[in-house]
Amino acid sequence: MSGSKLYVGNLKYSITDEQLAKLFAEYGEVKSANVIKGKGFGFVEMSSVEEADRAREALNGKDFDGRTLRIAEAQPPRTERREFRGR
């Protein structure tokens, strides 16, 4: 893994940023935790790649509040694609 930002999927919609940060704090310093409201996923940024690796390995597939977590390295946002219109 090359980044310290993680995608966290399969969250209950009621989970807060603070609850997510607390879960990941056991594995290192959490720089930010952001739950996307009403979507069931969020992002956690750890202070180092090593901490992010440790958290991902420990928490991926684990139960959190009745849901099985899906954790992966966060991908950069997709760039908007221009529509191709042939003649």
ChimeraX attribute file (.defattr): number of C-alpha atoms within 10 A of each C-alpha:
attribute: neighborCount
match mode: 1-to-1
recipient: residues
	/A:1	11
	/A:2	10
	/A:3	16
	/A:4	19
	/A:5	25
	/A:6	22
	/A:7	18
	/A:8	24
	/A:9	19
	/A:10	16
	/A:11	24
	/A:12	19
	/A:13	13
	/A:14	12
	/A:15	18
	/A:16	17
	/A:17	17
	/A:18	12
	/A:19	13
	/A:20	21
	/A:21	21
	/A:22	13
	/A:23	13
	/A:24	22
	/A:25	15
	/A:26	12
	/A:27	18
	/A:28	15
	/A:29	15
	/A:30	22
	/A:31	14
	/A:32	15
	/A:33	22
	/A:34	17
	/A:35	25
	/A:36	15
	/A:37	14
	/A:38	11
	/A:39	12
	/A:40	15
	/A:41	20
	/A:42	22
	/A:43	22
	/A:44	24
	/A:45	23
	/A:46	25
	/A:47	16
	/A:48	16
	/A:49	16
	/A:50	16
	/A:51	20
	/A:52	27
	/A:53	20
	/A:54	14
	/A:55	20
	/A:56	22
	/A:57	13
	/A:58	13
	/A:59	18
	/A:60	15
	/A:61	14
	/A:62	14
	/A:63	12
	/A:64	15
	/A:65	11
	/A:66	9
	/A:67	13
	/A:68	16
	/A:69	20
	/A:70	17
	/A:71	23
	/A:72	18
	/A:73	19
	/A:74	16
	/A:75	10
	/A:76	7
	/A:77	6
	/A:78	6
	/A:79	6
	/A:80	6
	/A:81	6
	/A:82	6
	/A:83	6
	/A:84	6
	/A:85	5
	/A:86	4
	/A:87	3
